[in-house]
Amino acid sequence: MPVSFSVGLDEQIRAAGGQSELYLYEKDNHNISHYFSLAMQRTIDFFDEHLK
C-alpha cells in the first residue's frame, strides 16, 4: 500500500474530528522488518489503552 494512502487516511480522520496516530517506518517495507519490535510495542500500547 502506498504511504500516500496512509497519510491521506490519517488526514481525513483528523479532519473529521477523529483520533489517529500515524507512524512511518522510513526505508522499511510493509513487513516492518527493521522496526518490528517498535511497531509491536506500539500495537500493544494501543490495545492496552483502548481495548482493555
Backbone as CSV, one residue per row, in Angstrom:
resi,resn,N_x,N_y,N_z,CA_x,CA_y,CA_z,C_x,C_y,C_z
1,MET,0.845,-1.159,0.000,0.000,0.000,0.000,0.900,1.235,0.000
2,PRO,0.634,2.177,-0.820,1.453,3.390,-0.853,1.335,4.193,0.441
3,VAL,2.435,4.800,0.845,2.439,5.640,2.042,1.414,6.762,1.906
4,SER,1.248,7.274,0.703,0.305,8.378,0.493,-1.117,7.995,0.903
5,PHE,-1.479,6.728,0.762,-2.809,6.281,1.192,-2.949,6.432,2.703
6,SER,-1.938,5.989,3.431,-1.973,6.075,4.900,-1.979,7.521,5.377
7,VAL,-1.181,8.348,4.740,-1.140,9.770,5.099,-2.488,10.416,4.829
8,GLY,-3.066,10.127,3.680,-4.373,10.687,3.341,-5.464,10.227,4.286
9,LEU,-5.442,8.966,4.653,-6.435,8.445,5.595,-6.292,9.112,6.960
10,ASP,-5.063,9.263,7.419,-4.799,9.952,8.685,-5.364,11.370,8.645
11,GLU,-5.123,12.073,7.571,-5.624,13.445,7.426,-7.149,13.490,7.418
12,GLN,-7.779,12.548,6.745,-9.244,12.514,6.693,-9.846,12.229,8.064
13,ILE,-9.248,11.327,8.797,-9.748,11.001,10.142,-9.655,12.223,11.038
14,ARG,-8.504,12.888,11.013,-8.317,14.086,11.846,-9.261,15.209,11.424
15,ALA,-9.465,15.387,10.124,-10.359,16.430,9.623,-11.801,16.189,10.065
16,ALA,-12.144,14.930,10.249,-13.493,14.582,10.694,-13.614,14.607,12.219
17,GLY,-12.535,15.008,12.886,-12.577,15.121,14.343,-12.179,13.847,15.069
18,GLY,-11.678,12.884,14.331,-11.278,11.624,14.954,-9.845,11.658,15.441
19,GLN,-9.489,10.627,16.170,-8.123,10.473,16.657,-7.384,9.504,15.749
20,SER,-6.151,9.822,15.486,-5.345,8.951,14.641,-3.882,9.097,15.021
21,GLU,-3.174,7.997,14.989,-1.730,8.007,15.178,-1.127,7.330,13.956
22,LEU,-0.265,8.046,13.282,0.377,7.518,12.088,1.869,7.423,12.337
23,TYR,2.406,6.248,12.188,3.836,6.031,12.328,4.386,5.588,10.987
24,LEU,5.402,6.282,10.532,6.056,5.927,9.282,7.412,5.326,9.613
25,TYR,7.705,4.204,9.018,8.955,3.500,9.261,9.820,3.658,8.016
26,GLU,10.638,4.697,8.039,11.444,5.072,6.886,12.354,3.936,6.424
27,LYS,12.444,3.783,5.136,13.319,2.803,4.495,13.029,1.367,4.928
28,ASP,11.770,1.099,5.245,11.362,-0.265,5.567,10.211,-0.646,4.646
29,ASN,9.910,-1.916,4.579,8.841,-2.371,3.707,7.579,-2.659,4.524
30,HIS,6.594,-3.230,3.889,5.309,-3.484,4.544,5.431,-4.458,5.710
31,ASN,6.465,-5.269,5.729,6.683,-6.227,6.817,7.327,-5.601,8.043
32,ILE,7.686,-4.335,7.962,8.357,-3.590,9.029,9.473,-4.397,9.712
33,SER,10.246,-5.099,8.909,11.269,-5.986,9.464,12.361,-5.243,10.231
34,HIS,12.642,-4.001,9.868,13.678,-3.255,10.581,13.163,-2.629,11.875
35,TYR,11.882,-2.438,11.970,11.277,-1.776,13.130,10.224,-2.652,13.805
36,PHE,10.340,-3.951,13.648,9.294,-4.852,14.122,9.025,-4.693,15.618
37,SER,10.072,-4.675,16.424,9.881,-4.578,17.880,9.174,-3.287,18.265
38,LEU,9.579,-2.185,17.668,8.944,-0.903,17.957,7.483,-0.910,17.520
39,ALA,7.210,-1.418,16.342,5.833,-1.463,15.841,4.951,-2.340,16.717
40,MET,5.467,-3.473,17.164,4.684,-4.363,18.025,4.437,-3.729,19.386
41,GLN,5.427,-3.019,19.925,5.220,-2.347,21.205,4.159,-1.264,21.080
42,ARG,4.172,-0.549,19.986,3.135,0.468,19.763,1.765,-0.176,19.628
43,THR,1.689,-1.329,18.998,0.426,-2.054,18.861,-0.082,-2.502,20.229
44,ILE,0.788,-3.048,21.034,0.416,-3.487,22.386,-0.042,-2.295,23.217
45,ASP,0.690,-1.198,23.138,0.305,0.016,23.876,-1.091,0.488,23.451
46,PHE,-1.368,0.431,22.150,-2.693,0.831,21.648,-3.777,-0.076,22.233
47,PHE,-3.573,-1.381,22.182,-4.565,-2.303,22.720,-4.750,-2.092,24.217
48,ASP,-3.659,-1.900,24.929,-3.761,-1.651,26.372,-4.555,-0.394,26.681
49,GLU,-4.342,0.646,25.903,-5.013,1.920,26.160,-6.485,1.916,25.737
50,HIS,-6.798,1.279,24.615,-8.134,1.422,24.039,-9.035,0.191,24.167
51,LEU,-8.464,-0.966,24.418,-9.287,-2.170,24.377,-9.316,-2.970,25.668
52,LYS,-8.580,-2.566,26.666,-8.617,-3.305,27.929,-9.787,-2.885,28.775
